[in-house]
Amino acid sequence: MSSVDDRDNDRSFENEQSTVTIPLREYDKLKEQTNYITDPSLISVIDKLEELVRALRKHIVRKY
Protein backbone atom coordinates (compact mmCIF):
# COMPACT_ATOMS: atom_id res chain seq x y z
CA MET A 1 0.00 0.00 0.00
CA SER A 2 2.94 2.28 0.58
CA SER A 3 4.00 2.10 -3.07
CA VAL A 4 0.57 3.32 -4.18
CA ASP A 5 0.83 6.31 -1.84
CA ASP A 6 4.32 7.09 -3.15
CA ARG A 7 3.12 6.91 -6.74
CA ASP A 8 0.23 9.26 -5.99
CA ASN A 9 2.60 11.61 -4.21
CA ASP A 10 4.97 11.62 -7.23
CA ARG A 11 2.07 12.39 -9.55
CA SER A 12 1.03 15.35 -7.43
CA PHE A 13 4.42 16.97 -8.08
CA GLU A 14 4.45 16.24 -11.82
CA ASN A 15 1.92 18.94 -12.61
CA GLU A 16 3.32 21.64 -10.35
CA GLN A 17 4.94 24.59 -12.02
CA SER A 18 7.15 26.93 -10.12
CA THR A 19 8.81 30.14 -11.15
CA VAL A 20 11.94 31.41 -9.48
CA THR A 21 12.89 35.03 -9.92
CA ILE A 22 16.44 36.19 -9.26
CA PRO A 23 18.14 39.51 -9.94
CA LEU A 24 19.91 39.83 -13.27
CA ARG A 25 23.29 40.36 -11.57
CA GLU A 26 22.88 37.10 -9.66
CA TYR A 27 21.90 35.32 -12.87
CA ASP A 28 25.00 36.69 -14.60
CA LYS A 29 27.19 35.38 -11.76
CA LEU A 30 25.59 31.95 -11.99
CA LYS A 31 25.95 31.95 -15.77
CA GLU A 32 29.64 32.86 -15.46
CA GLN A 33 30.23 29.94 -13.08
CA THR A 34 29.23 27.48 -15.80
CA ASN A 35 32.61 28.18 -17.43
CA TYR A 36 34.50 26.81 -14.43
CA ILE A 37 34.90 23.42 -12.78
CA THR A 38 33.98 23.70 -9.11
CA ASP A 39 33.26 20.09 -8.09
CA PRO A 40 36.00 19.07 -5.60
CA SER A 41 36.02 15.42 -6.68
CA LEU A 42 36.39 16.39 -10.35
CA ILE A 43 39.17 18.84 -9.49
CA SER A 44 40.94 16.03 -7.64
CA VAL A 45 40.74 13.76 -10.70
CA ILE A 46 42.09 16.54 -12.94
CA ASP A 47 44.97 17.17 -10.53
CA LYS A 48 45.84 13.46 -10.55
CA LEU A 49 45.75 13.41 -14.36
CA GLU A 50 48.08 16.40 -14.45
CA GLU A 51 50.49 14.61 -12.11
CA LEU A 52 50.43 11.47 -14.27
CA VAL A 53 50.99 13.44 -17.50
CA ARG A 54 54.01 15.17 -15.92
CA ALA A 55 55.45 11.77 -14.97
CA LEU A 56 54.90 10.46 -18.52
CA ARG A 57 56.53 13.52 -20.11
CA LYS A 58 59.79 12.64 -18.35
CA HIS A 59 59.96 9.50 -20.50
CA ILE A 60 59.28 11.13 -23.88
CA VAL A 61 62.22 11.20 -26.26
CA ARG A 62 61.58 13.14 -29.44
CA LYS A 63 63.78 12.51 -32.44
CA TYR A 64 63.66 15.09 -35.19
BELLINUR-V542677 format. One record per backbone hydrogen bond with DSSP energy under -1.0 kcal/mol. CO is the residue of the C=O (numbers start at 1). NH is the residue of the N-H. If there is no record, write none. Layout:
BEGIN
co;nh
CO;NH
CO;NH
END
This chain:
BEGIN
co;nh
1;5
2;6
3;7
4;8
5;9
6;10
7;11
8;12
10;14
13;16
23;27
24;28
25;29
26;30
27;31
28;32
29;33
32;35
33;36
39;43
40;44
41;45
42;46
43;47
44;48
45;49
46;50
47;51
48;52
49;53
50;54
51;55
52;56
53;57
56;59
57;60
END
